[in-house]
Amino acid sequence: MLHLAAPGLLVDIRGEDGSSKKGWPKQRAKLQGSSGLVAETLAGWEAGQLIQLRVLAEKAGVSTALVSRILQRLSALRIVEAIASGPSRQWALIERGGLLDLWAEEEKRTPSVVTPLNVWSRSPNALLAKLPQLSQVTALWAVGGTTAANLYAPTLTTFPEPVIWVDAKVPFEDVARVLGGEKVERGANVFLWQSERNLALKQSRIIEPNGFNSDLDQPLQLVSRPRAYIEALHGAGRSQEVAQNLREKILRNDSE
């Protein structure tokens, strides 16, 4: 409520903060950071499988309290739908596309540290083939951005300069050494991304070559498909085209 009084002026505005209503969260659970992990997990949820709060929290690696707030918000937005009530309450994902759009809008995509590297290779595909060598310095790494999206949903005939998420504790010098490269101001063909807490790596997965790249003979670690989608969505050039193709696969819940 706001009440102002002055000579010749009387303003009396009465209103109610919607967040104070019973059953509404006091603070909106914005889909970024740890909350983004819940969106990332939900976006890859198996079609037709009901969502249990504790199972979702375990898969996302966050607290049940945080998941509860997010599900409450997503229910109000008609992205998920509550099934039953009380202790047995479950949810169904009814708008996967809406979830992707909301997460893409709210997630902070810029890493804390970006290090441009130039790594010698005879071709973009051969460069990808060198990336599994990163396991020599850390188990926490994954290809991200448009390159990851293009591996999930092949669109481009050649790969752009790859983005690689690496454990924030690993010095870039170690990455450059194991890949046979160096930090540069210009002419980078690899971009090393690092952020505290390594959230982008929490849902990463290992994929086998499966014939998508004749130069690859070892598995690659990639960020999750939903994360690859939002990173490609905000990329340059034909990244949006790659992102759209991956989005269609995610909406079909196509794991191939």
Summary of the structure (lengths in Angstrom):
residues: 256
radius of gyration: 22.0
end to end distance: 55.8
largest distance: 82.1
contacts: 761
relative contact order: 0.14
helix: 41%
strand: 19%
